[in-house]
Amino acid sequence: MSDELKRITAIDDPYLLLREVTNRLADAQQEVTELARLRRRVVQDLHAQGLSYAQIATKAGLSRGRIHQIRHTGPAPEGAFLGRGAVIVATPLRRDDERGRTVVAVDDVSSGKSLEELARSYGLDVTSEHVPVNGEIDLNRDGLVVVCGPRMSQQMWDTYAQDPVLRWERAEGGPWTVLDRRTGTAYQSGQDSNPARPYDVGYVGRLPRPDGNGTLLAIAGIHTQGSLGVVQLLASDLNALWGQVGDHHFSALVGVDYDPETSEPRSVELLTPLYRHDEDPSA
């Protein structure tokens, strides 16, 4: 019996005992899910290196059938792109000055719900919350996925500023752009061009938390349609994205052609490479 289990079983108060058991079961289930994900990832990586299931089984002291089962069942490794165990999906609240009230943009709701569904499909527990109108949000938490651009939050502006490759910019009174510092290309939304067209640019990146003790996944569009495009890319290509960047710091831009009536993406493409921030661009 573990020390933690001994501590729980020694609790006399039945209500406290019930609460502690419930919380411990939730934590234990998350651990089981992530251990199963890690186990499948190890088998998958070894097989990709050229080892047969029989060879892996022999070296691990398990049966070939068990190794084959591990490889094809359980939570997929790429779910770790979003987080481990549990994720928090945060979307922004906006101020409607005309009506004098706080609102949520329909596109932000769609982005948040789609991210929640994607995370749950990989066996992750999901909670949701909003970035308040003042932009103040605690970024020093594990599993945080924030759909919020630099305009909506000073804290997110500071977070995006840590990106060594892609820089958000806005000339006084002008539209927002994102500059690729490696190529010198500045990307602009089609909504801000003349004539305007239904095209937007989205950003996705894994960036350091302010406390330096972890990372967060940041998603933003120059307009809301860009965020929708990023989420669609994650839903369709998460395995490929995970294979290229793993859990390293990275960032990339996404181009989104969308339906002007519904804002739903019609086509999505990477505009930049998946820039690993720990890689030497001259290598």
C-alpha positions in Angstrom: 0.0 0.0 0.0 1.4 3.4 -1.0 1.8 6.2 1.6 -0.8 8.2 -0.2 -3.3 5.4 0.0 -2.5 4.9 3.7 -3.1 8.6 4.3 -6.5 8.5 2.6 -7.7 5.3 4.3 -6.8 6.8 7.7 -9.3 9.7 7.3 -12.1 9.5 9.8 -14.4 12.2 8.4 -16.6 10.4 5.8 -17.2 13.5 3.8 -13.5 14.4 3.7 -12.8 10.8 2.8 -15.3 10.8 0.0 -13.8 14.0 -1.4 -10.2 12.8 -1.1 -11.0 9.4 -2.8 -12.9 11.1 -5.6 -10.0 13.5 -6.3 -7.4 10.8 -6.1 -9.3 8.6 -8.5 -9.4 11.5 -11.0 -5.7 12.0 -10.6 -5.0 8.3 -10.9 -7.1 8.1 -14.1 -5.1 10.9 -15.7 -1.9 9.2 -14.7 -3.1 5.9 -16.3 -4.1 7.7 -19.5 -0.7 9.4 -19.8 1.3 6.3 -19.0 -0.7 4.4 -21.7 0.0 7.2 -24.1 3.7 7.1 -23.2 3.9 3.4 -23.6 2.3 3.5 -27.0 4.7 6.2 -28.1 7.7 4.2 -27.1 6.5 1.2 -29.0 5.7 3.4 -32.0 9.1 5.1 -31.9 11.0 1.8 -31.7 9.0 0.3 -34.5 9.6 3.4 -36.6 13.4 2.9 -36.0 13.1 -0.5 -37.8 12.6 -2.9 -34.9 10.0 -5.6 -35.4 7.3 -6.2 -32.8 8.9 -9.5 -32.0 12.3 -7.8 -31.3 10.7 -5.1 -29.1 8.8 -7.9 -27.2 12.0 -9.9 -26.6 13.9 -6.9 -25.3 11.0 -5.6 -23.1 10.2 -9.1 -21.8 6.6 -9.0 -23.1 4.8 -11.0 -25.7 4.7 -10.0 -29.3 0.9 -9.9 -29.1 1.0 -7.6 -26.2 3.4 -5.2 -28.0 1.1 -5.3 -31.1 -1.9 -4.5 -28.9 -0.1 -1.6 -27.2 0.9 -0.1 -30.6 -2.7 -0.1 -31.9 -4.8 0.7 -28.8 -4.9 3.4 -26.1 -4.6 7.1 -26.4 -2.6 8.3 -29.4 0.9 9.9 -28.6 0.1 13.0 -30.6 -2.5 14.1 -28.0 0.4 15.3 -26.0 0.7 18.2 -28.5 -2.3 19.7 -26.7 -1.3 18.7 -23.2 -0.9 15.9 -20.7 -3.7 14.6 -18.6 -5.9 17.7 -18.7 -6.1 20.9 -20.7 -7.7 24.3 -20.1 -9.1 26.0 -23.2 -9.3 29.7 -22.8 -11.1 32.0 -25.3 -11.5 35.8 -25.0 -14.4 37.9 -23.9 -15.0 41.1 -25.8 -16.5 44.5 -24.9 -19.5 45.6 -26.9 -19.2 49.3 -26.4 -22.4 50.0 -28.4 -24.5 47.9 -26.1 -22.4 48.4 -23.0 -21.9 44.7 -22.3 -19.5 41.8 -22.4 -19.9 39.4 -25.3 -18.3 36.3 -26.8 -17.6 36.2 -30.5 -19.3 33.4 -32.4 -16.0 32.4 -34.0 -14.2 32.3 -30.7 -16.9 30.0 -29.4 -16.5 27.7 -32.4 -12.7 27.6 -32.0 -13.0 26.8 -28.3 -15.6 24.1 -28.7 -13.6 22.5 -31.6 -10.5 22.4 -29.4 -12.3 20.9 -26.5 -13.7 18.1 -28.8 -10.3 17.5 -30.2 -8.7 17.2 -26.8 -11.4 14.8 -25.6 -10.8 12.6 -28.6 -7.3 12.1 -27.4 -8.4 11.0 -23.9 -7.6 14.4 -22.2 -9.8 15.9 -19.5 -11.0 19.4 -20.6 -12.1 22.5 -18.8 -12.9 25.9 -20.4 -12.7 29.5 -19.3 -12.5 33.0 -20.7 -9.8 35.6 -20.9 -11.5 38.6 -19.3 -12.0 41.9 -21.1 -9.1 43.3 -19.2 -6.9 40.6 -20.6 -5.7 39.3 -17.2 -5.2 35.6 -17.1 -3.0 33.2 -15.1 -0.7 31.8 -17.7 1.4 29.8 -15.2 -0.7 26.6 -15.4 -0.2 23.2 -17.0 -2.1 22.3 -20.1 -3.2 25.8 -21.1 -4.4 26.4 -24.6 -5.1 30.1 -25.1 -7.1 31.4 -28.2 -6.3 35.1 -27.8 -4.3 37.6 -29.9 -1.9 40.2 -28.6 -4.5 43.0 -29.0 -6.8 41.4 -26.4 -4.3 40.9 -23.6 -1.1 42.5 -22.5 0.0 39.2 -20.9 -0.5 37.5 -24.3 1.3 40.3 -26.0 4.3 39.7 -23.7 4.1 36.0 -24.4 4.1 36.4 -28.2 7.0 38.8 -27.9 9.1 35.8 -26.7 8.8 34.2 -30.2 12.3 34.6 -31.8 10.9 34.1 -35.3 7.4 35.5 -35.8 6.6 39.0 -34.6 3.2 40.6 -34.3 3.3 44.2 -35.5 0.9 47.1 -36.0 1.7 50.5 -37.5 -0.1 53.4 -35.8 -3.6 53.3 -37.1 -2.9 50.5 -39.5 -3.8 46.8 -39.7 -2.0 44.0 -37.8 0.6 42.0 -39.6 2.9 39.1 -38.6 6.5 39.4 -39.6 8.6 36.3 -40.4 12.0 37.5 -39.3 13.9 34.7 -41.1 12.5 35.6 -44.5 11.5 39.2 -44.0 7.9 38.5 -45.2 5.1 40.4 -43.5 1.7 38.5 -43.6 -1.5 40.5 -43.7 -5.2 39.5 -43.5 -7.2 39.7 -46.7 -9.8 41.6 -44.7 -7.3 44.5 -44.5 -6.3 44.5 -48.2 -7.9 46.6 -51.0 -10.1 45.1 -52.3 -10.9 43.0 -49.2 -11.2 39.3 -49.6 -12.2 36.4 -47.4 -8.7 35.3 -46.3 -7.0 35.5 -42.9 -3.7 34.5 -41.2 -3.5 32.4 -38.1 -0.7 31.9 -35.6 0.0 28.8 -33.6 2.9 28.3 -31.2 4.2 26.6 -28.1 5.7 29.4 -26.0 7.3 29.7 -22.5 5.1 30.5 -19.6 5.9 33.7 -17.6 7.2 31.7 -14.7 9.6 29.7 -16.9 8.3 26.4 -15.5 6.4 25.1 -18.6 4.8 26.1 -21.8 1.4 27.1 -23.2 -0.1 26.6 -26.6 -1.0 30.0 -28.1 -3.5 30.4 -31.0 -4.6 33.6 -32.6 -5.7 35.0 -35.9 -5.3 38.5 -37.2 -9.0 38.2 -37.3 -11.1 35.5 -35.7 -11.2 33.4 -38.9 -7.5 32.8 -38.6 -8.0 31.1 -35.3 -10.7 28.9 -36.9 -8.2 27.9 -39.6 -5.5 27.0 -37.0 -8.0 24.8 -35.1 -8.9 23.0 -38.4 -5.3 22.4 -39.1 -4.8 20.9 -35.7 -7.8 18.6 -36.1 -6.7 17.3 -39.5 -2.9 17.2 -39.1 -2.1 16.8 -35.4 -0.1 13.6 -36.0 2.2 15.3 -38.6 2.6 18.4 -36.4 3.5 16.4 -33.4 6.0 14.4 -35.4 7.8 17.6 -36.5 7.9 19.6 -33.3 7.0 17.2 -30.4 6.9 19.2 -27.2 9.5 21.7 -28.2 9.0 25.5 -28.5 7.8 26.3 -32.0 5.6 28.6 -34.0 4.0 28.8 -37.5 1.6 30.8 -39.6 -1.5 29.4 -41.3 -3.3 30.9 -44.3 -7.1 30.5 -44.3 -9.6 30.9 -47.1 -13.0 31.0 -45.5 -16.7 31.3 -46.4 -17.6 35.0 -46.0 -21.1 34.1 -44.9 -20.2 31.6 -42.1 -16.5 32.2 -41.4 -15.9 28.5 -41.8 -12.5 27.6 -43.4 -12.7 26.4 -47.0 -9.0 25.6 -47.2 -6.1 25.9 -44.8 -2.3 25.8 -45.5 0.9 26.4 -43.7 2.4 29.7 -44.8 5.7 29.1 -43.0 7.7 26.1 -41.8 7.0 24.8 -38.3 9.8 26.9 -36.8 11.5 25.0 -33.9 12.8 27.8 -31.7 15.8 25.7 -30.5 17.1 25.1 -34.0 19.9 27.2 -35.6 18.4 28.8 -38.7 21.8 28.7 -40.4 22.2 24.9 -39.9 
